Amino acid sequence: FESDVCVGSGLIDMYAKCGNLEEARKVFDELPNPDVVSWSAMIAGYALQGYGLPALELFQTMQQEGIEPDRVVFLSILKACGSIGAIEQGRLIHNQISQRGLESDVAVGNTL
């Protein structure tokens, strides 16, 4: 599964939703070239389980790796910011959302 990013992303999502973030992260770390879906699944998993700081750290790493966040990533990272009261990071992310014109997206707009 390590070479199949779709299967790997599905496993990350499943493990994270079941609360097994350690196994989800293990699968993520074993993917040779995670795509935005893989990053999103791991960030969402952290946010879902209330681990806002690891979600923010992974979000920063994702961007450093040159992966552009999509609306799903933004939804998850905003939830992570809210869960830990990271207002300043939330403002920075809000600016990124505005720059990409995603404020008009209903789901993103409601999360803001």
KEMILUM-493258 format. One line per 2 residues: number of its first residue (from 1); their letters; for each residue x, y, z of N, C-alpha, C. Coordinates in nm, 3 decimals, always signed. Layout:
# KEMILUM-493258
NUM> A> X/Y/Z/X/Y/Z/X/Y/Z  ... .
***
This chain:
# KEMILUM-493258
1> FE> +0.080/-0.120/+0.000/+0.000/+0.000/+0.000/+0.084/+0.126/+0.000  +0.211/+0.117/+0.042/+0.295/+0.235/+0.053/+0.308/+0.308/-0.080 .
3> SD> +0.304/+0.235/-0.190/+0.321/+0.298/-0.320/+0.189/+0.346/-0.380  +0.078/+0.307/-0.323/-0.053/+0.349/-0.374/-0.108/+0.458/-0.283 .
5> VC> -0.096/+0.581/-0.330/-0.135/+0.696/-0.248/-0.285/+0.696/-0.217  -0.367/+0.643/-0.307/-0.512/+0.638/-0.282/-0.544/+0.543/-0.167 .
7> VG> -0.485/+0.425/-0.170/-0.507/+0.328/-0.063/-0.449/+0.383/+0.068  -0.330/+0.439/+0.059/-0.267/+0.495/+0.179/-0.351/+0.605/+0.241 .
9> SG> -0.405/+0.692/+0.158/-0.491/+0.801/+0.208/-0.616/+0.746/+0.274  -0.672/+0.642/+0.215/-0.789/+0.578/+0.275/-0.758/+0.516/+0.410 .
11> LI> -0.640/+0.454/+0.420/-0.599/+0.396/+0.547/-0.575/+0.504/+0.653  -0.513/+0.613/+0.613/-0.492/+0.725/+0.706/-0.625/+0.773/+0.759 .
13> DM> -0.720/+0.794/+0.669/-0.853/+0.841/+0.708/-0.921/+0.743/+0.803  -0.916/+0.615/+0.772/-0.980/+0.514/+0.855/-0.917/+0.507/+0.994 .
15> YA> -0.784/+0.500/+1.000/-0.718/+0.493/+1.130/-0.746/+0.618/+1.213  -0.741/+0.734/+1.149/-0.764/+0.859/+1.222/-0.906/+0.866/+1.276 .
17> KC> -1.004/+0.828/+1.195/-1.143/+0.832/+1.240/-1.169/+0.732/+1.352  -1.089/+0.626/+1.356/-1.100/+0.527/+1.464/-1.020/+0.568/+1.588 .
19> GN> -0.952/+0.681/+1.579/-0.877/+0.730/+1.693/-0.735/+0.679/+1.704  -0.689/+0.606/+1.604/-0.554/+0.549/+1.607/-0.461/+0.640/+1.524 .
21> LE> -0.429/+0.756/+1.580/-0.346/+0.852/+1.509/-0.203/+0.803/+1.490  -0.156/+0.721/+1.581/-0.021/+0.667/+1.568/-0.009/+0.581/+1.441 .
23> EA> -0.107/+0.495/+1.418/-0.104/+0.411/+1.299/-0.128/+0.495/+1.173  -0.218/+0.594/+1.183/-0.242/+0.683/+1.070/-0.114/+0.755/+1.030 .
25> RK> -0.042/+0.804/+1.129/+0.083/+0.877/+1.100/+0.189/+0.783/+1.043  +0.190/+0.660/+1.091/+0.285/+0.562/+1.039/+0.261/+0.539/+0.890 .
27> VF> +0.135/+0.522/+0.852/+0.100/+0.503/+0.711/+0.140/+0.628/+0.631  +0.107/+0.745/+0.685/+0.141/+0.870/+0.618/+0.291/+0.881/+0.594 .
29> DE> +0.368/+0.853/+0.698/+0.513/+0.865/+0.688/+0.575/+0.765/+0.590  +0.506/+0.655/+0.566/+0.558/+0.553/+0.474/+0.522/+0.581/+0.328 .
31> LP> +0.434/+0.676/+0.303/+0.400/+0.709/+0.164/+0.518/+0.781/+0.100  +0.563/+0.733/-0.015/+0.679/+0.796/-0.078/+0.651/+0.937/-0.130 .
33> NP> +0.533/+0.961/-0.181/+0.496/+1.091/-0.236/+0.351/+1.124/-0.201  +0.326/+1.163/-0.075/+0.188/+1.194/-0.040/+0.135/+1.312/-0.120 .
35> DV> +0.010/+1.303/-0.160/-0.053/+1.413/-0.233/-0.139/+1.494/-0.136  -0.209/+1.592/-0.190/-0.289/+1.680/-0.104/-0.397/+1.601/-0.029 .
37> VS> -0.446/+1.493/-0.088/-0.547/+1.411/-0.021/-0.486/+1.342/+0.102  -0.366/+1.293/+0.089/-0.297/+1.228/+0.201/-0.271/+1.328/+0.313 .
39> WS> -0.219/+1.444/+0.278/-0.194/+1.548/+0.377/-0.324/+1.589/+0.444  -0.427/+1.605/+0.364/-0.558/+1.644/+0.416/-0.613/+1.541/+0.514 .
41> AM> -0.601/+1.414/+0.480/-0.651/+1.307/+0.567/-0.580/+1.310/+0.702  -0.449/+1.331/+0.702/-0.374/+1.332/+0.827/-0.405/+1.456/+0.909 .
43> IA> -0.412/+1.572/+0.844/-0.446/+1.697/+0.914/-0.587/+1.688/+0.971  -0.680/+1.637/+0.891/-0.819/+1.622/+0.937/-0.827/+1.527/+1.055 .
45> GY> -0.749/+1.419/+1.050/-0.747/+1.325/+1.161/-0.701/+1.389/+1.290  -0.594/+1.465/+1.283/-0.548/+1.537/+1.402/-0.656/+1.631/+1.453 .
47> AL> -0.716/+1.708/+1.363/-0.819/+1.803/+1.403/-0.939/+1.732/+1.464  -0.981/+1.623/+1.402/-1.096/+1.547/+1.451/-1.074/+1.496/+1.592 .
49> QG> -0.953/+1.453/+1.621/-0.923/+1.396/+1.752/-0.878/+1.501/+1.854  -0.882/+1.630/+1.815/-0.849/+1.737/+1.908/-0.701/+1.768/+1.922 .
51> YG> -0.621/+1.726/+1.826/-0.477/+1.752/+1.827/-0.445/+1.867/+1.733  -0.481/+1.987/+1.776/-0.465/+2.104/+1.692/-0.321/+2.140/+1.661 .
53> LP> -0.233/+2.129/+1.759/-0.094/+2.167/+1.736/-0.025/+2.076/+1.633  -0.036/+1.943/+1.644/+0.023/+1.859/+1.539/-0.039/+1.887/+1.401 .
55> AL> -0.168/+1.920/+1.398/-0.231/+1.954/+1.271/-0.168/+2.079/+1.211  -0.146/+2.181/+1.295/-0.084/+2.304/+1.246/+0.060/+2.280/+1.201 .
57> EL> +0.133/+2.199/+1.275/+0.271/+2.168/+1.236/+0.275/+2.095/+1.103  +0.183/+2.000/+1.085/+0.179/+1.926/+0.959/+0.137/+2.016/+0.843 .
59> FQ> +0.045/+2.108/+0.869/+0.003/+2.206/+0.768/+0.122/+2.290/+0.722  +0.204/+2.334/+0.816/+0.322/+2.413/+0.781/+0.421/+2.329/+0.700 .
61> TM> +0.440/+2.206/+0.742/+0.530/+2.117/+0.668/+0.480/+2.093/+0.527  +0.350/+2.073/+0.514/+0.289/+2.052/+0.383/+0.322/+2.168/+0.290 .
63> QQ> +0.305/+2.289/+0.340/+0.333/+2.405/+0.256/+0.482/+2.418/+0.225  +0.567/+2.384/+0.322/+0.711/+2.387/+0.297/+0.751/+2.286/+0.190 .
65> EG> +0.675/+2.176/+0.181/+0.700/+2.073/+0.080/+0.647/+2.113/-0.057  +0.579/+2.228/-0.063/+0.527/+2.277/-0.191/+0.390/+2.225/-0.227 .
67> IE> +0.320/+2.165/-0.132/+0.184/+2.115/-0.156/+0.086/+2.228/-0.125  +0.005/+2.264/-0.223/-0.093/+2.371/-0.205/-0.218/+2.317/-0.134 .
69> PD> -0.259/+2.381/-0.026/-0.380/+2.336/+0.043/-0.505/+2.359/-0.043  -0.599/+2.268/-0.032/-0.728/+2.285/-0.100/-0.833/+2.320/+0.005 .
71> RV> -0.957/+2.330/-0.037/-1.063/+2.371/+0.055/-1.080/+2.273/+0.170  -1.059/+2.144/+0.146/-1.074/+2.043/+0.252/-0.965/+2.063/+0.358 .
73> VF> -0.843/+2.090/+0.315/-0.735/+2.116/+0.410/-0.768/+2.240/+0.492  -0.816/+2.345/+0.426/-0.850/+2.467/+0.498/-0.960/+2.443/+0.601 .
75> LS> -1.060/+2.365/+0.566/-1.166/+2.334/+0.662/-1.109/+2.266/+0.786  -1.021/+2.170/+0.765/-0.963/+2.096/+0.877/-0.870/+2.182/+0.961 .
77> IL> -0.790/+2.264/+0.895/-0.693/+2.342/+0.971/-0.761/+2.454/+1.049  -0.871/+2.506/+0.996/-0.947/+2.605/+1.073/-1.007/+2.541/+1.199 .
79> KA> -1.055/+2.419/+1.185/-1.107/+2.346/+1.301/-0.996/+2.325/+1.404  -0.877/+2.292/+1.357/-0.763/+2.272/+1.446/-0.728/+2.401/+1.519 .
81> CG> -0.728/+2.512/+1.447/-0.700/+2.642/+1.511/-0.802/+2.672/+1.620  -0.928/+2.648/+1.589/-1.033/+2.673/+1.687/-1.021/+2.586/+1.810 .
83> SI> -0.977/+2.463/+1.791/-0.970/+2.369/+1.904/-0.862/+2.405/+2.005  -0.761/+2.480/+1.960/-0.654/+2.517/+2.054/-0.645/+2.669/+2.074 .
85> GA> -0.741/+2.742/+2.022/-0.743/+2.887/+2.040/-0.628/+2.958/+1.969  -0.586/+2.906/+1.856/-0.474/+2.963/+1.781/-0.525/+3.075/+1.690 .
87> IE> -0.555/+3.187/+1.751/-0.617/+3.298/+1.678/-0.523/+3.357/+1.573  -0.398/+3.378/+1.609/-0.305/+3.438/+1.513/-0.284/+3.348/+1.392 .
89> QG> -0.266/+3.217/+1.415/-0.252/+3.124/+1.303/-0.380/+3.122/+1.221  -0.494/+3.129/+1.288/-0.622/+3.134/+1.218/-0.633/+3.255/+1.127 .
91> RL> -0.583/+3.368/+1.175/-0.585/+3.490/+1.091/-0.496/+3.473/+0.968  -0.378/+3.414/+0.988/-0.289/+3.392/+0.874/-0.353/+3.298/+0.772 .
93> IH> -0.418/+3.196/+0.820/-0.485/+3.101/+0.731/-0.603/+3.169/+0.662  -0.673/+3.255/+0.735/-0.783/+3.331/+0.675/-0.730/+3.414/+0.558 .
95> NQ> -0.613/+3.475/+0.575/-0.553/+3.553/+0.466/-0.525/+3.464/+0.345  -0.475/+3.343/+0.367/-0.448/+3.251/+0.256/-0.579/+3.216/+0.185 .
97> IS> -0.683/+3.194/+0.262/-0.814/+3.161/+0.205/-0.863/+3.277/+0.118  -0.847/+3.399/+0.169/-0.889/+3.517/+0.094/-0.809/+3.531/-0.036 .
99> QR> -0.679/+3.509/-0.027/-0.594/+3.520/-0.145/-0.633/+3.420/-0.254  -0.685/+3.305/-0.212/-0.724/+3.202/-0.309/-0.871/+3.216/-0.351 .
101> GL> -0.940/+3.315/-0.296/-1.079/+3.339/-0.333/-1.176/+3.233/-0.282  -1.142/+3.171/-0.171/-1.225/+3.063/-0.118/-1.327/+3.109/-0.014 .
103> ES> -1.329/+3.237/+0.019/-1.425/+3.285/+0.118/-1.569/+3.265/+0.071  -1.589/+3.266/-0.059/-1.725/+3.248/-0.112/-1.771/+3.103/-0.110 .
105> DV> -1.676/+3.010/-0.086/-1.711/+2.869/-0.072/-1.796/+2.856/+0.054  -1.914/+2.797/+0.042/-2.009/+2.792/+0.153/-1.948/+2.724/+0.276 .
107> AV> -1.888/+2.609/+0.258/-1.832/+2.536/+0.373/-1.718/+2.615/+0.438  -1.628/+2.671/+0.357/-1.516/+2.747/+0.411/-1.568/+2.873/+0.479 .
109> GN> -1.660/+2.942/+0.414/-1.717/+3.064/+0.471/-1.785/+3.039/+0.604  -1.857/+2.929/+0.615/-1.923/+2.894/+0.741/-1.822/+2.861/+0.851 .
111> TL> -1.711/+2.802/+0.814/-1.610/+2.766/+0.912/-1.537/+2.889/+0.962  -1.521/+2.989/+0.874/-1.456/+3.112/+0.917/-1.542/+3.181/+1.020 .
***
